[in-house]
Amino acid sequence: MLNPLSRLLRYRLVIPILRGTGLPDYTARGVGIGVAVSLTPLVGVQMPIVAGIWSLLRVLRPSWSFNLVVALAWTWATNVFTVPIVYYIFLQTGNLMLGRWENLTAFGHFSDRLDTILGQDVSGIAAVWVYLVAMLDEWGVPLFVGCVPWMVFGGWLGYRWSHIYIERFKTARRKRQARKAERKQATALETGQPATDNHH
């Protein structure tokens, strides 16, 4: 039995992949884009960013288009519950990449500061701007530099995993359909009835 979290993850992230139309590459690109955008310190505007990328590619590079529904679903890979951990990893990665060893901080201190920023009394699209400015003021460039390798790696991993997953799912489905057809044929031979009903 799946626990509630596993069921939620399957419903939000896996089911859209299995329901995706088109070639596996089309759906897998959606996963890759969704994961890459989710691994940015821009929670709150990630879905509009994905929609913007999709719109641009439809105009500039139609062959690079992707499953928008799947991509939007996978921006949920990071959310308000995982933001403190993910943002902390971005910040520490950025500090290491920039050689700012003295700026490495404990998670508790970072989490407290992030709670203060996100706890400001603002709402709507204005909140995104207020949060973004506050985080830039607090942590500066390292937070945004540090997300880049995670975006690249996460996007690539999401693409590869989903491509393989879709191929295996379709292969298994074809095998099930073939076995079902074989059973129907065997039953028809045993009973002397046609395997399919041609009456309309």
C-alpha positions as CSV (number, residue, x, y, z in Angstrom):
1,M,0.0,0.0,0.0
2,L,1.2,3.5,-0.9
3,N,1.3,6.0,2.0
4,P,-0.5,9.3,1.4
5,L,2.7,11.1,0.4
6,S,3.6,8.4,-2.1
7,R,0.1,8.5,-3.6
8,L,0.3,12.3,-3.9
9,L,3.6,12.2,-5.6
10,R,2.4,9.5,-8.0
11,Y,-0.7,11.5,-8.8
12,R,1.1,14.9,-9.2
13,L,4.3,13.7,-10.9
14,V,4.1,10.2,-12.4
15,I,0.5,10.0,-13.7
16,P,1.0,13.1,-16.0
17,I,3.9,11.2,-17.6
18,L,1.9,8.1,-18.3
19,R,-1.0,10.2,-19.7
20,G,1.3,12.2,-21.9
21,T,0.6,12.1,-25.6
22,G,3.1,12.1,-28.4
23,L,6.6,10.5,-28.5
24,P,8.5,9.7,-25.4
25,D,11.0,12.4,-26.2
26,Y,8.2,15.0,-26.2
27,T,7.0,14.1,-22.7
28,A,10.6,13.5,-21.4
29,R,11.5,17.1,-22.5
30,G,8.6,18.3,-20.4
31,V,9.9,16.5,-17.3
32,G,13.4,17.9,-17.9
33,I,12.2,21.5,-18.3
34,G,9.9,21.2,-15.3
35,V,12.6,19.8,-13.1
36,A,15.2,22.3,-14.2
37,V,12.9,25.3,-13.6
38,S,11.8,23.8,-10.2
39,L,15.5,23.9,-9.2
40,T,15.6,27.7,-9.2
41,P,15.1,30.1,-6.2
42,L,11.9,31.3,-7.9
43,V,9.1,29.4,-6.2
44,G,5.9,31.2,-7.0
45,V,6.7,32.1,-10.6
46,Q,8.1,28.8,-11.8
47,M,4.9,27.8,-13.7
48,P,4.7,31.1,-15.6
49,I,8.4,30.7,-16.5
50,V,7.7,27.2,-17.9
51,A,4.7,28.5,-19.8
52,G,6.9,31.3,-21.2
53,I,9.7,28.9,-22.3
54,W,7.0,26.7,-24.0
55,S,5.6,29.7,-25.8
56,L,9.0,30.8,-27.1
57,L,10.0,27.4,-28.3
58,R,6.6,27.0,-30.1
59,V,7.6,30.1,-32.1
60,L,11.4,29.9,-32.4
61,R,12.1,26.1,-32.3
62,P,8.9,24.0,-32.7
63,S,11.0,20.9,-32.9
64,W,12.2,21.5,-29.3
65,S,8.6,21.8,-28.0
66,F,7.6,19.8,-25.0
67,N,4.6,18.6,-23.1
68,L,3.4,21.7,-21.2
69,V,1.1,19.9,-18.8
70,V,3.9,17.5,-17.7
71,A,6.4,20.3,-17.3
72,L,4.0,22.3,-15.2
73,A,3.4,19.3,-13.0
74,W,7.1,18.8,-12.4
75,T,7.6,22.3,-11.2
76,W,5.9,20.9,-8.1
77,A,9.1,18.9,-7.4
78,T,10.1,21.8,-5.1
79,N,7.5,23.5,-3.0
80,V,7.0,25.4,0.2
81,F,7.9,22.4,2.2
82,T,11.2,21.7,0.5
83,V,12.2,25.4,-0.1
84,P,14.4,25.8,3.0
85,I,16.5,22.7,2.3
86,V,16.7,23.4,-1.5
87,Y,17.6,27.0,-1.1
88,Y,20.2,26.2,1.5
89,I,21.9,23.8,-0.9
90,F,21.9,26.4,-3.6
91,L,23.5,29.0,-1.3
92,Q,26.2,26.6,-0.1
93,T,26.9,25.4,-3.6
94,G,27.2,29.0,-4.8
95,N,29.6,29.9,-2.0
96,L,31.8,27.0,-2.8
97,M,31.8,27.8,-6.5
98,L,32.7,31.4,-5.8
99,G,35.3,30.4,-3.2
100,R,33.5,32.2,-0.4
101,W,34.3,29.7,2.3
102,E,33.8,32.3,5.0
103,N,30.1,32.7,4.0
104,L,29.2,29.0,4.7
105,T,26.5,29.1,7.3
106,A,24.6,26.7,9.5
107,F,21.2,25.5,8.2
108,G,19.4,26.7,11.4
109,H,20.5,30.3,10.9
110,F,19.7,30.2,7.2
111,S,16.2,28.7,7.8
112,D,15.4,31.4,10.4
113,R,16.4,34.2,8.0
114,L,14.3,32.6,5.1
115,D,11.3,32.3,7.4
116,T,11.6,36.0,8.2
117,I,11.7,36.9,4.5
118,L,8.8,34.6,3.5
119,G,6.8,35.8,6.5
120,Q,6.5,39.3,5.2
121,D,2.9,40.6,4.9
122,V,2.7,40.7,1.1
123,S,0.7,38.7,-1.4
124,G,0.1,38.1,-5.2
125,I,2.8,38.8,-7.8
126,A,4.2,41.6,-5.6
127,A,5.2,39.0,-3.1
128,V,7.5,37.3,-5.6
129,W,9.3,40.6,-6.2
130,V,9.6,41.4,-2.5
131,Y,11.0,37.9,-1.7
132,L,13.4,38.0,-4.6
133,V,14.8,41.4,-3.6
134,A,15.1,40.4,0.0
135,M,16.9,37.2,-0.8
136,L,19.3,39.0,-3.1
137,D,20.0,41.5,-0.4
138,E,20.5,38.8,2.2
139,W,22.5,36.3,0.3
140,G,23.4,38.0,-3.0
141,V,24.7,36.2,-6.1
142,P,25.7,32.8,-4.5
143,L,22.1,31.7,-4.1
144,F,21.5,32.1,-7.9
145,V,24.9,30.9,-9.0
146,G,24.5,27.8,-6.9
147,C,21.3,26.7,-8.5
148,V,22.8,26.5,-12.0
149,P,24.6,23.1,-11.6
150,W,21.5,21.6,-9.9
151,M,19.3,22.9,-12.7
152,V,21.5,21.3,-15.4
153,F,22.0,18.0,-13.6
154,G,18.4,17.8,-12.4
155,G,17.0,18.6,-15.8
156,W,19.2,16.1,-17.6
157,L,18.4,13.4,-14.9
158,G,14.7,14.1,-15.2
159,Y,14.8,13.8,-19.0
160,R,16.8,10.6,-19.0
161,W,14.7,8.9,-16.2
162,S,11.4,9.8,-17.7
163,H,12.4,8.7,-21.2
164,I,13.5,5.3,-19.9
165,Y,10.4,5.0,-17.7
166,I,8.0,5.9,-20.6
167,E,9.7,3.4,-22.9
168,R,9.5,0.6,-20.3
169,F,5.8,1.4,-19.5
170,K,4.9,1.3,-23.2
171,T,6.8,-1.9,-23.7
172,A,5.1,-3.6,-20.7
173,R,1.7,-2.4,-22.0
174,R,2.3,-3.8,-25.5
175,K,3.3,-7.1,-23.9
176,R,0.1,-7.1,-21.8
177,Q,-2.0,-6.4,-24.8
178,A,-0.3,-9.2,-26.8
179,R,-0.9,-11.7,-23.9
180,K,-4.5,-10.7,-23.7
181,A,-4.9,-11.2,-27.5
182,E,-3.3,-14.6,-27.2
183,R,-5.6,-15.6,-24.4
184,K,-8.6,-14.5,-26.5
185,Q,-7.4,-16.4,-29.5
186,A,-6.8,-19.5,-27.4
187,T,-10.3,-19.2,-25.9
188,A,-11.8,-18.8,-29.3
189,L,-10.1,-21.9,-30.6
190,E,-11.3,-23.9,-27.6
191,T,-14.9,-22.8,-27.9
192,G,-15.0,-22.7,-31.7
193,Q,-16.1,-19.0,-31.6
194,P,-14.4,-16.2,-33.5
195,A,-11.8,-14.3,-31.5
196,T,-13.4,-11.0,-32.4
197,D,-17.0,-10.0,-32.9
198,N,-17.5,-8.5,-36.4
199,H,-21.2,-7.6,-35.8
200,H,-21.9,-3.9,-35.6
